[in-house]
């Protein structure tokens, strides 16, 4: 991707090459999410969307910023996404936006449409902001480049945050769809996460499991770690694997002064004893296995005629176990 300054006369040539892929995960499809200064606030979770015809600032982000010195102007028109739905903006505000650092730093006044809607992002930077900075974005290279005099300024994307936003945005979409029985209005050019074939998206896509202490010593680490850092981390975990408790039985000998649960109840109140609940054979087998393991480890002990009594509650894990 290259823009020639002789063609549009905006300064130095803005180009992306193999060197810009250093530190970027291979074969990714991540959105470009950056962290920059907005009105002298360090704002994370900024989604760069070259398909959006407006810059969006979400109300939840504004609530964490003191923008008293900036006038919020009324907006009459509505925003329309590619789904055809409309959303009424809360207003329009002009704020200083700073991209880059040091000699590659550039500040411009950018107009933001204020939207009160749930989102994983704080800001959406659309075409107006990119044009104002004469910037070029590359999701592949996870980077924005823009001219600063005769130099080139850069802003690096954060793939870890991008993937967290992806998962969070998908969950928001699902929650709103369940509540309203309709899709949330999409912003101009903003990708719709419910187009994913596998709707059971979880944060597990950000991690990978590594065995460091067979048979049960599994650890989870980020997939986006650089090869050298990943190797150092695994060596450290392997060297110190004895400090981990891989099962309940590994915690034998923990004194009650270190960990002990108590019921904080009002003195003199009537004890609650639940009626015994019946479980199926499969659930009884799971309960027995867990109770026996805790008994062997000495974490619990059998008592007769309890003052308080509640039934066991089985909670399924994400692994469906």
C-alpha positions in Angstrom: 0.0 0.0 0.0 1.6 3.3 -1.0 0.6 6.9 -1.5 2.9 9.0 -3.7 3.4 12.6 -2.4 3.8 13.8 -6.0 0.3 12.8 -6.7 -1.6 14.3 -3.8 1.1 16.6 -2.4 0.6 15.8 1.3 4.3 15.3 2.3 6.4 12.2 2.6 5.4 8.9 1.0 3.3 6.7 3.2 4.0 3.0 2.7 3.7 -0.3 4.4 6.3 -3.1 4.1 7.5 -6.3 5.7 9.2 -4.4 8.5 5.8 -3.1 9.6 4.6 -6.7 10.3 7.2 -7.1 13.1 5.3 -8.1 16.2 2.0 -8.6 14.4 0.4 -12.1 14.7 0.4 -14.0 11.5 -2.7 -14.7 9.4 -4.9 -12.5 11.6 -8.2 -10.9 10.9 -8.2 -8.4 13.7 -9.7 -5.0 13.6 -7.4 -2.0 14.1 -7.8 -0.8 17.7 -5.5 2.0 18.9 -4.9 4.1 22.0 -4.4 7.9 21.6 -4.9 11.2 23.3 -8.4 12.8 23.1 -8.9 16.2 24.8 -5.7 15.5 26.9 -7.1 12.1 28.0 -5.4 8.9 27.3 -8.2 7.0 25.6 -8.0 3.2 24.8 -10.3 1.0 22.7 -10.4 3.3 19.7 -11.7 1.5 16.7 -10.3 2.7 13.3 -13.1 2.3 10.8 -12.4 3.7 7.3 -15.9 2.7 6.3 -17.5 5.1 8.8 -18.7 8.4 7.5 -18.5 10.0 11.0 -16.3 9.9 14.1 -18.2 8.5 17.1 -17.6 9.2 20.8 -19.7 7.0 23.1 -21.5 8.5 26.1 -19.9 6.1 28.5 -16.4 7.4 27.6 -17.6 11.0 28.0 -18.8 10.2 31.5 -15.2 9.5 32.4 -13.9 12.7 30.9 -14.2 16.3 32.1 -15.3 18.1 28.9 -16.8 21.2 30.6 -14.8 23.6 28.5 -16.0 22.1 25.3 -19.5 23.1 23.9 -21.7 20.2 22.8 -23.8 21.3 19.8 -27.3 19.8 19.1 -27.6 17.5 16.1 -30.9 17.3 14.2 -30.1 14.4 11.8 -29.9 10.7 12.7 -27.2 8.2 12.0 -28.0 5.4 9.6 -26.1 2.1 9.4 -26.0 -0.3 6.5 -28.9 -2.2 8.1 -31.1 0.8 7.5 -31.7 1.4 11.2 -31.4 5.0 12.6 -30.0 6.2 15.9 -30.4 9.7 17.3 -27.1 11.3 18.3 -26.8 13.1 21.7 -24.9 15.9 20.1 -21.7 17.1 18.4 -18.4 18.1 20.0 -15.1 19.3 18.6 -12.1 17.9 20.5 -8.3 17.9 20.0 -7.0 14.5 18.9 -3.3 13.7 19.1 -1.7 10.9 17.1 1.8 9.7 17.5 4.6 10.5 20.0 7.7 12.7 20.1 8.7 14.2 16.7 6.1 12.1 15.0 3.3 13.7 17.0 0.4 15.5 15.4 -2.7 17.2 16.9 -5.8 18.3 15.1 -9.4 19.3 16.0 -11.8 16.5 15.2 -15.6 16.5 15.3 -17.3 13.7 17.2 -20.9 12.6 17.1 -21.9 11.6 20.6 -23.9 8.4 20.8 -25.5 6.9 23.9 -25.4 3.2 23.1 -23.7 0.1 24.5 -20.3 -0.6 22.8 -17.0 -2.4 23.5 -15.3 0.8 22.1 -14.9 4.2 23.5 -14.4 5.9 20.1 -14.8 5.1 16.4 -12.5 7.0 14.1 -14.0 7.2 10.7 -13.0 8.8 7.4 -13.3 12.4 8.6 -10.6 11.9 11.2 -8.4 10.0 8.8 -8.8 12.8 6.2 -8.0 15.5 8.7 -4.7 13.8 9.6 -4.1 12.8 6.0 -3.5 9.3 7.4 -3.5 5.8 6.0 -4.5 2.8 8.0 -3.6 -0.8 7.5 -5.4 -3.4 9.6 -3.1 -6.0 8.1 0.0 -4.2 9.5 -2.0 -3.0 12.6 -0.8 0.5 12.1 -1.7 4.0 11.1 0.8 6.3 9.3 0.4 10.0 8.7 2.7 12.9 7.6 4.2 15.2 10.2 6.1 17.8 8.2 8.7 15.8 6.2 8.5 12.9 8.5 6.1 10.0 9.0 4.2 9.5 12.2 2.9 6.1 13.4 0.3 4.7 15.8 0.5 0.9 16.5 -2.6 -1.2 17.0 -3.2 -3.5 19.9 -4.3 -7.0 18.8 -4.9 -8.2 22.3 -7.3 -5.4 23.0 -8.9 -5.7 19.6 -9.8 -9.4 20.2 -11.2 -8.6 23.7 -13.3 -5.8 22.1 -14.4 -8.3 19.4 -15.7 -10.8 22.0 -17.3 -8.0 24.1 -19.0 -6.4 21.2 -20.4 -9.8 20.1 -21.8 -10.3 23.5 -23.4 -6.9 23.5 -25.0 -7.6 20.2 -26.4 -10.9 21.5 -27.7 -9.2 24.7 -29.4 -6.4 22.9 -30.9 -8.8 20.3 -32.4 -10.9 23.1 -33.7 -7.8 24.9 -35.2 -6.0 21.9 -35.6 -9.0 19.6 -34.0 -6.8 16.9 -30.4 -6.1 15.8 -28.8 -3.0 17.4 -28.6 -0.2 14.8 -25.2 -0.5 13.1 -23.1 2.6 12.5 -21.9 3.5 9.0 -19.4 0.9 8.0 -19.2 -0.7 11.4 -18.8 -4.5 11.1 -21.6 -6.7 12.4 -20.4 -9.4 14.6 -23.5 -11.6 14.2 -22.3 -12.5 10.7 -19.9 -15.0 12.3 -20.8 -18.6 11.6 -19.7 -19.9 15.0 -21.8 -17.8 17.4 -20.3 -19.5 20.5 -17.5 -17.0 20.6 -15.6 -16.9 23.9 -12.4 -15.3 25.2 -10.8 -18.7 24.7 -9.7 -17.6 21.2 -7.2 -15.3 22.8 -5.3 -18.1 24.6 -3.7 -21.5 24.1 -3.2 -24.3 26.5 0.3 -25.7 27.2 1.1 -28.8 29.3 4.0 -28.2 31.7 3.4 -30.8 34.3 1.7 -34.0 33.2 -0.9 -35.3 33.6 -3.0 -32.4 34.7 -0.6 -29.4 34.6 -2.2 -27.3 31.9 -1.5 -23.5 31.7 -3.1 -20.9 29.5 -1.0 -18.3 27.8 -1.8 -15.6 25.2 -1.6 -16.6 21.6 -0.2 -13.2 20.6 3.1 -13.5 22.5 6.2 -13.1 20.5 8.2 -16.3 20.0 11.1 -15.2 22.2 8.9 -14.0 25.1 6.7 -17.1 24.8 9.8 -19.4 25.2 11.0 -17.4 28.2 7.6 -17.6 29.8 7.4 -21.4 29.3 10.9 -21.9 30.7 9.9 -19.9 33.8 6.7 -21.9 34.3 8.5 -25.2 33.8 11.2 -24.2 36.3 8.6 -23.2 38.9 5.9 -25.7 38.3 6.1 -27.0 41.8 4.6 -23.8 43.2 1.3 -24.4 41.4 -1.6 -26.4 42.9 -2.7 -28.7 40.0 -5.4 -30.4 42.0 -7.3 -30.1 45.3 -5.0 -32.7 46.8 -2.0 -30.5 46.2 -3.4 -28.1 48.9 -3.1 -30.5 51.8 -1.8 -28.9 54.9 -3.2 -25.4 54.4 -3.9 -24.1 57.9 -7.3 -22.6 58.7 -5.6 -19.4 59.7 -4.6 -18.9 56.1 -8.0 -19.7 54.5 -11.3 -20.2 56.3 -14.9 -19.4 55.3 -17.4 -18.2 57.8 -21.1 -17.4 57.7 -21.7 -13.8 58.7 -25.2 -14.1 60.1 -27.2 -12.0 62.6 -26.9 -13.4 66.1 -30.1 -15.1 67.2 -31.6 -15.4 63.8 -33.4 -18.6 62.8 -31.2 -21.2 61.0 -32.1 -22.1 57.5 -32.3 -25.8 56.6 -33.2 -26.5 53.0 -35.3 -29.5 52.0 -33.1 -32.2 50.5 -33.0 -32.0 46.8 -32.7 -35.2 44.7 -30.2 -35.4 41.8 -30.0 -37.9 39.0 -27.4 -40.8 39.1 -25.0 -38.9 36.8 -25.0 -35.8 39.1 -24.7 -37.9 42.2 -21.5 -39.5 40.8 -20.0 -36.0 40.2 -21.0 -34.8 43.7 -19.4 -37.9 45.3 -16.2 -37.5 43.3 -15.8 -33.8 44.3 -16.8 -34.4 48.0 -14.4 -37.4 48.3 -11.6 -35.3 46.8 -12.2 -32.5 49.3 -12.4 -35.0 52.2 -9.0 -36.6 51.2 -7.4 -33.2 51.1 -8.8 -32.4 54.6 -10.6 -29.3 53.3 -13.9 -30.4 54.7 -15.1 -32.8 57.4 -18.3 -34.7 58.1 -20.6 -33.4 60.7 -24.0 -34.6 62.1 -27.1 -32.6 62.8 -25.9 -29.4 61.1 -27.4 -26.1 62.3 -27.4 -24.7 58.8 -28.0 -26.8 55.7 -28.1 -26.0 52.0 -28.1 -28.2 49.0 -25.1 -28.7 46.7 -25.3 -26.6 43.5 -23.7 -28.0 40.3 -22.4 -25.4 37.9 -21.3 -26.4 34.4 -17.9 -25.1 33.2 -17.2 -23.6 29.8 -15.7 -26.9 28.9 -19.2 -28.5 29.5 -17.7 -30.6 32.3 
